[in-house]
Structure formats: C-alpha cells, structure tokens
Amino acid sequence: MRCWLPFFVEARHPDRFLIELYDLSPEVVVHSLHAQAETISRSLQELLGTLRRVAPRFVDLVSGDLEI
C-alpha cells in the first residue's frame, strides 16, 4: 500500500530504500558506508551489524557483493 505524503514524497521502509539506492549506484553506497564507519570509528562489519536491525536484506545484499 502506498502512502503519499505532501509534496509527493513516498514513505518507504529503510530496507527497501537502501536497496533501491544500492541498485542505482552501488559504488556510491559502498563508499558512503565506509565513510560513515570511519566517522563513527567502527569497522564496516560493525556498521553493517548495526544496520542489520533495520535493514537486514540490504546488509545481506551488500555483504554478499563485498564477500564479507
């Protein structure tokens, strides 16, 4: 079911949103994940572990592609 908010913004689950971003530009998403992990002084694996709580399919996709 789609829920359109004012200004034609569609609410999406974080998992779906991140997968769609990754499908559009995997290199940019992976770069952003590395940058975020560095900013919070964590490894990429630790960051993905935290993200798994809200976006498990995204984390499975990225982890599989990066073979981690």
Secondary structure as the mmCIF struct_conf table of DSSP 4:
data_model
#
loop_
_struct_conf.conf_type_id
_struct_conf.id
_struct_conf.beg_label_comp_id
_struct_conf.beg_label_asym_id
_struct_conf.beg_label_seq_id
_struct_conf.end_label_comp_id
_struct_conf.end_label_asym_id
_struct_conf.end_label_seq_id
STRN STRN1 TRP A 4 LEU A 5
HELX_RH_3T_P HELX_RH_3T_P1 PRO A 6 PHE A 8
STRN STRN2 VAL A 9 GLU A 10
HELX_LH_PP_P HELX_LH_PP_P1 ALA A 11 ALA A 11
HELX_RH_AL_P HELX_RH_AL_P1 PRO A 14 LEU A 24
HELX_RH_AL_P HELX_RH_AL_P2 PRO A 26 THR A 39
TURN_TY1_P TURN_TY1_P1 ILE A 40 SER A 41
HELX_RH_AL_P HELX_RH_AL_P3 LEU A 44 LEU A 51
TURN_TY1_P TURN_TY1_P2 ARG A 52 VAL A 54
HELX_RH_AL_P HELX_RH_AL_P4 PRO A 56 LEU A 66
TURN_TY1_P TURN_TY1_P3 GLU A 67 GLU A 67
#
